[in-house]
């Protein structure tokens, strides 16, 4: 059981890394520090592929934490 959960954790973590790297950045460099706060806190809805990537990332992150806790309990 430990080996199966550890393998799943490895697959989920690699998928999470890949999905985070595929997402587009939300700000341009240091613009948030130099007066670009309206862009940082503005209401921008993700659309299309960004929305799908964001939702899959959330699911994989939750799955990662569940599997990590399961490994710790075993």
C-alpha positions, 0 to 999 in steps of 0.5 A: 500500500505504501508503494502504491501511494508513494507512486501516486504521490510522485505522479501527482507532484510531477503533474503539478509541477508541469501544470504550474509551469504551463500557466501564464503569469498574472503580472509583468515583472515588478509592476505590482511593486511600482504602482501596478496594484490595480492590475494585481487586485483587479478583477480578471477572470481566467478564460479558456485554457487558463481556467482549465489549467487553474482548476486542474492545478487546484485538484492536483494540489488537493490530491497532493496534500491528501496523499502526503498526509496518507503517507505520513499516517502509514 
